[in-house]
Amino acid sequence: MQLLSNTHCFSGEQRFYQHDSKVIGLPMKFGIYLPPKALAGERCLVLIYLAGLTCNEETFPIKAHAQQIASDLGVILISPDTSPRGESVAVGDYWDIGQGAGFYLDATEQPWAPHYRMESYITSELYSLIQNSFAVQRIGLMGHSMGGHGALTLALRHPDLFRSVSAIAPIAAPIDCPWGIKAFSTYLGADQSTWIEHDATRLVQAKGKLFNNILIDQGLEDKFLNQLNPDLFEAACTHVGQPLQLRRHAHYDHGYYFIQSVMTDHVIFHVEAFV
Amino acid sequence: MQLLSNTHCFSGEQRFYQHDSKVIGLPMKFGIYLPPKALAGERCLVLIYLAGLTCNEETFPIKAHAQQIASDLGVILISPDTSPRGESVAVGDYWDIGQGAGFYLDATEQPWAPHYRMESYITSELYSLIQNSFAVQRIGLMGHSMGGHGALTLALRHPDLFRSVSAIAPIAAPIDCPWGIKAFSTYLGADQSTWIEHDATRLVQAKGKLFNNILIDQGLEDKFLNQLNPDLFEAACTHVGQPLQLRRHAHYDHGYYFIQSVMTDHVIFHVEAFV
């Protein structure tokens, strides 16, 4: 693990690391914010934030404004990249496939399968790296848009790993939207029986209640609302008795000005999930 | 004044406008955050933030994390661009001269004089535009690095316009540093008698006490500390009896992770300057 930069921020440290990922087969970068509590050696809640299409490990630290509340409450923030990167990595035909668009799953189709293994990377390699490198109390998961899909699906698929989950404007039923259909057919192939394992709405329908609560924030002026389908996820949660706090916000759109507006609530949600 | 975008943020609105500037002779853009208090029609404190080298009107709204406290306290935030822009505008040989590096003065040398008139733009045209377009209570000025130089010098030169002033890592004595010598000789020419009118340390020395207090934050791990010279400004303030709160912060550097860490204090400083 190579330290790329370390910058003081709200009495803590915003760091960026690079490490050679065996799962991905390439170097991967991630950001980590260590609050004063972590620097003092105390165990902290860790929140992994999965970012959306076109983003990278810097997007969340620069734009989401989470460090202040993380400093106050003693929360470690982790921001992974959204896909493998590099000249040897397949690129897509558009910004919604390929580099910057890993969709937090392990691709089975060519040419994606060799490096596009973001589910294993997050849940196994990065997860262990964090546990072994920092003083971790427990780990929660949150994300935005494609990363909201990642947060919901990885938490529902690995509830033993993630003790709390929240999302902002997630792609909540990818099988029912153009982004999801394109990503799943590209990365997983034509057999749709594999798709349902990566669709938050189908997963919660199949698995039932796994968490005491799930928090989702959705702006009602979000121009991608037809890609997100929070209503379908809500209906599935209601059907199986999975508690869900889905907050619909008038006026807000899909971007980081919305994310920063609800970020403090998300950090508090994860802290209070275990109080 | 053309509205380029309007995004909901902390129950207020982050907008970007473009207008045809007579002073600059070209279209200019600026950002404005309107807190809920402003949207409700009440008069608000306005803070103009002058950004540093290479920045533009988007840097502050994206990176400085000021909207939350501005929303809470009912403060309007204005973020102008840092120079004229466009194909007809002279460019420099490096990032510290030319586009993105206007230094908040009116250039007298060619080829800069036609468009590089940022002092008149900020203090006259933009100032009036804001007063005529929004419900303004009073206007304060803050800035970072080159923009900290701009905030200090414009406030000291126009204390009738700006009721409070603060800066983060400002170029506080430009005549004594490479950035300032290069900018002044390029924009103002070889006659150094004109330079002292744009050097915060010489200005406060000449003018004496103008403000009840000035707040400056400076990181001690700032790699540009040799360009900034807060000690010289502090000595001049002490000499003439201008109250100055110069806070030196261990560990912090020159970037926006530092700026966001002290931004709430700056907004509160300007609010309390008139309580």
Interface residues (C-beta under 8 A of the other chain):
Chain A: T7 H8 C9 F10 S11 Q14 P61 I62 K63 H65 Q67 Q68 G219 E221 H249 H251 Y252 D253 G255 Y256 Y257 F258 Q260 S261 T264
Chain B: T7 H8 C9 F10 S11 Q14 P61 I62 K63 H65 Q67 Q68 G219 E221 H249 H251 Y252 D253 G255 Y256 Y257 F258 Q260 S261 T264
